Amino acid sequence: MKYSVDKDGYYGEFGGAFVPEMLYPNIEELRLKYIDIMQDADFKKEFDALLKEYVGRPTPLYFAKRLSEKYNTKIYLKREDLCHTGAHKINNTIGQILMAKRLGKNRVIAETGAGQHGVATATVCALMGIECVVYMGEIDIARQAPNVARMKMLGATVIPALSGSRTLKDATNEAIRDWINNPVDTHYIIGSVVGPHPYPDMVARFQSVISEEIKKQLLAHENTEDPDYVVACVGGGSNAAGAFYHYLENTSVKLIAVEAAGLGVHSGESAATSVLGNEGVIHGSKTLLMQTEDGQITEPYSISAGLDYPGVGPLHAYLCKTKRAEFLSITDDEAMQAGLELCKLEGIIPAIESAHALAIFKTKKFKKDAIIVLNLSGRGDKDLDTYIKYFDF
């Protein structure tokens, strides 16, 4: 089975580009040029140099000794939390800002939930001297205040989304609206493997540096490029797409995608798309989507601002439907306890998004000699307020 995107922008039956007519020229320009630009020698040279000298790649593959002892298996953490700006998001924004420059765009817009993508976008816009506007749900602005301050310090304009659930979905709606109104000079840096083709494929390619590095690093650690399992949290799914990318066709490597169950999968306060979702179209692509019987989008919920998206990227929808990846759902409580456990066992404070992935060890048992690589997608500084309130520190 093939897991790369086809010429029409589909993974199996998921994907495509369902966009308003006003945006068709932008999407078409991107679709026709993105592969050639990414494969251009000068582009690759500039991208690789910035990843190394600015972002700080390669990020370490760290053997979590005490965590491994506790769960009686071998757990490696891919330390994306050590990237400049504190998460994997910068891999994609570096790539897309270079893309925007080559397309002649002088203004950038973005959407953000947890704020990490907003910070990463504001960062690269500052680096390149390009105007930056970030849309963020009003609720996320309140719960991710440090990241809002960082974006403003970096020169970005942060505009609150005041409609719907006032979270990531609504910020994305506002960003798309802006793009429709400013189609000529503006590039939309989408932060995940969602949206119309070619975004899911382009973002996955930029994030694939994660699995590219895992292969080399694991060879040094374990004398094999292939772990038994790769584990990552999934909201839209960019960190998971990056961690899975070079293993997609290698079925000896099992893939585990971890979603947010919120207060419980069937509590009505959840973001577990793999269980609750049906086929539908959101933000320009056909995917699995939480929706009512008459097709209205169900409001997602998670304690983590980066996982409360009502769908998943089309690649993940396909991985779920074909059972190439195992999808697990983790509640707020399980994630918070797992986050605190990593702090106390390894001295690493994870983002609450990443803590969802860490929580699977409580319920899923692995063999003693199994090699598990877990993508630690971000650091927990942005979530300190949530940790403090939850644990009453």
N, C-alpha and C positions, 0 to 999 in steps of 0.2 A: 504494500500500500504506500502511496506517495503523500508526503506531508508538506511539500512545498506548494506555493500558490500556483494556480494555472494561469494561462494567458489572459483570462477574463477576470482574474482577481478572486478566484474561488478556491477554498479548501473543501473538497467534496461539494456539498450543497450550500456551504456557508461562505459569506463574503460578498463580493460585488461592490458596486458604487451607486448607491441610491441617493442622488444629490439634486438639489434644485437646479434648474436650467442656468441660472446666473453663475453657479459655481462650476459648471461643466468645463469651461475653458481652463480654469486653474487645475482641476483634477486631471484633465487630459494632458496638460503641459507637464505636470509632475509624472504622470504615468509613462509618457513617452521618453522622458529624460532621466528618471531617477537611477536606472541601472547603469546607463552610460556614464553619468556623473560619478556614481559610486565606484565604478571600475576604472576611472581615469587615474593615471599614475600620480598626477599632482594632487588630486583630491585625497587619495589614499595616504600619500606622504604627509600631507597637512593634518589629516584626521589622526593618523597613528602618532604623530609628534605631539599633538595636543593631548591625546589620551595618556601618553607617557609623561610629558613634562608639566602638564597643567592639572590633569585629573589625578595622576599618581598611579597609573596602571603599570604593570599588572597588580591587581589586588591580591593579598595573600590567600592561600588555601590552608586554613588552620585546623590542625587536628585537635578537637575539643576533648582533651583527655578525661577530665572529671565528668563531663556529660556522658561520654562514651562508657565510662566505668559504671555510672548509675544505670544506664539502660542496656548494658552488657552487649554492646555492638560498636562498630567503628563509625564515628560521626565526624565528618569534616565540614567546616563552615567556610563558604566562599564569602570573603569579607568585603562585600560591596558597601558596607557601612563606612569603610575607610576611604571611599572616593571623596574627592573635593565636593563639597556641598552635602555630604552625608548619606548619599544613596546612589543607586544604579542609574537614576534618571539622567544624569549628566552625559552618559555614553551616547544617548539618543539626541540630546539637545546640541551637543558639539557637532554631531553629524548633520543635523537639520539646519543649524545656522550656516554651516558651510554650503549646504544645498541652497538655502535661501539666497546667499550671496551670488552663487553661480546662476541663479534664476533672475537676478537683478532686482530682488525685493529689498525695500528699505524700511519696512515696518513688520514687526512680528507680533502675533497674538498667540495666547495659550490659555488652556483651562487647567485648573488644578483642584485636587481634593485635599490631600494631606499637606499640600503646599510644597512638597519636595520637587515636583516637576516645575512649579512656578518659580521656585528659587533657582533651579537649574537653568530655566529659560532666561530669567532675568540676568543670571551670571554670564551666559554666553552672549547675550545682547550687549551687556556692559563691555565684555571683552572685545566685541566687534564694532561697538559704537552704533548700534541699531536700536531704534525706538521699540519699546516693549510694553504691551498691555496684557495683563493677566486677569482672567475672569475666575472668580472663586465664590462658592456658595456662602451666603451670610452666616450659616451655622458653622461652616468650616473656618471662616475667618475668625470666629469667636474661639473655636477650640484649637486653632493652630496659630495663635497670635505671634509666637516667635518667628515663624516663617513669613508671616505677613510683613513684619518689621524688616526682615532680611531683604525681601523683594523690594520694599520701598528704599532701603539703603542702597540697593544696587541700581536704583533709577527707574524701576518699573512703575507703571500706574496699575493699581489693583482695583478692579471694579467688582462690587458685590452682585451676585445673582440673587434676586429677591423673590423669584417665583418657585412654585412646586415645593419640593422638600428642602430647597435652598442649600443643596449639596452638589456633588460632582456632576450629576446628570444635567442639572440646571445651568451650571457654569459652562458645560459643553454646548448647551443650546444657545447661550448668549454669545459664545465665541463664534459659533457657526453663523449666527445672525450678523455679527460684526463683519465676518468674511464676505458674506453676501453683499454687504454695503460697501466694502472696500476691496474688490476683487483684483485690482490691477497692481497695487504697490505692496500688498500684504501677503506674508506667508504665515500659515497656521501651523504651529509646531504642536501636533497632537502628542500627548505624553504616554500613550499606551498602544497596544497592538489592536486598537479599535478604529472605527471610522471607515470611510470609503477607501477602496483600493486606489492607490498603492500603499496607503499608510500602514496597515497591519504588517505587510511584508517589509516595508522600508524600516519601520521601527524594530522589527525582529532582527533584521540584518545588522542594524547598528548595535543592538544589544547582544548579538551573537558572540561578541568578544568575550563574554562571560564564559560560555562553554568551550570556546577556543582555548582560553587560559586553563580551565579546569582540566582539559585533556593533557596538556603539557605538565601541569603541576602534579596531577595524580600519578603520572608516569614516574616522576621523581620520588614521590612519597611511597607508592605501592607497586611500582613496576608494571602498571597497567594504565591505559588511557580511560578505561571504562569502569565506572563505579557500578554497583548493583542497583542503586537507586539514586535518582536526582529528585530533590524535594524543593518546592517553592510555593509561596503564597500566591493567590490569584485574585485580583479585582478585575481590572481590564486584562492584565496578564503580561506586562512587558518584562518584568524580571524573570518570570517563569519561561517566557518565550526565549529569552537570552540564555538561560541555564539549560533549557531542553534542546536548543537549536541543533547542535552538532550530534545529538543523539537520537533525533526524531526517527531516522530510518533504522537505527540499531536496536532491534527489539529485545536484545539481551539486557539492555539497560532499562529498568522500570522507571516510569515517570509518575510522580505523585504531586498533584495540584491541590492546594489547600485553600478552601474558601471560608468566608465568614458566615457562621450560623447565627451570629447576633445573640438574641435571647433564647435561641432554639430554632431549629430548621423550620418547624411548623408553627412558630409562635406568632407569626405575622410581623415580627421584627427581626428580619434576617436578610442576608445577601447571598444565600446559597443557590446560585443560578443553576448549577448542574442538577439539583434535585427539583427546584421549583420552576425552572424555565421551560418555555416552549419556543419553537421557531418563530422569529419575528424580525422586524427591521428597526434598528435604533442607530442614530447618528451615522447614517449612510451605509450600513452593512447589515446583511442578513445573518443572524446568529441566534444563540439561545438567550432568551430574554424573560425576565419575570413580568408577567402581565395578567390582567383579568381576562375573563372569558370573552369580553367584547374588545380585547386588544389594547386596553388602557394600561400604561406602564405602572407596575406596582412599585411603591416607594421602598427602596432598600434600606436596611439599617445595619450598622456595625459600629462598635466602639472605636474602630480604626477608620480614620477619615479617608484612607486610601483604598479600602476594600468595599465601600458601600456604593457599588455600581450595580445597576439592575441587570446587566448582561455580562458576557465575557467576550473577548476578541474571537473572531471567526476561527482562527487556528485552534483555540482551546475548545470551542464548540465541537469542532471536528475530532479533536483528541478524545473528548468526552464521549461523543456518539460512537466512535469506532473502538472505544475502550483501550486506546493506546496509552492513555494516562488514567490513573486511578484518581478520582476526585473525592476528597474528604472534606467534611464540614466541621469547623471548630467554633465553639461559643465564645462570647466575650470573656466569661470567667476562666475558661480553659486557657485562652490566649494570655490573659493578664498573669495568671499563675506561672505559665511557661516563660514569660518574659522576665519575671522576677527570679525564677530558677536559674536562668542563664546569667543574670547579674551575679547571683551568689555562688554559682559553680565555676564560672569562667571569667568574671570581672568584665563582662560585656553587657552594656545596656542596649537591647535591641528596639527598633521601631516596633510598634504594636502590630503592624502588618506582618513583619517577619516572625513575631512571637506566635502568630497563628500556625506557621509551619512547624515551629519548635514543639508545639503542643501535641503533635501526633504521637510522640514517643510514649505518652501516658497510656494510650489505648492500642496502638499498633505495635506488635512485637516483631523484632528483626533477629535474624540469626547472628550468632556471636561474631562470625568472621565476615558478615555483610559489610560492604563499603557503601556508606551513605554520604552523599554530598548535599548539604542543605544550603540554599542560597540565602545568605543573611542580607536582605535587600537594602536595609537602611538602619541608621542608628536612632536611638530613642530620645535624643535631646528634645526634639519637637513634641514628644509625648509626655514630658515630665509632668505637666499639669494634670493630664489624665491619670498617670500612675499615682501621683500624690493624692488625688481625690479618691481613687479606687481603694488604695491601701491605707488611706488616712495617715500618711507620713507626717 
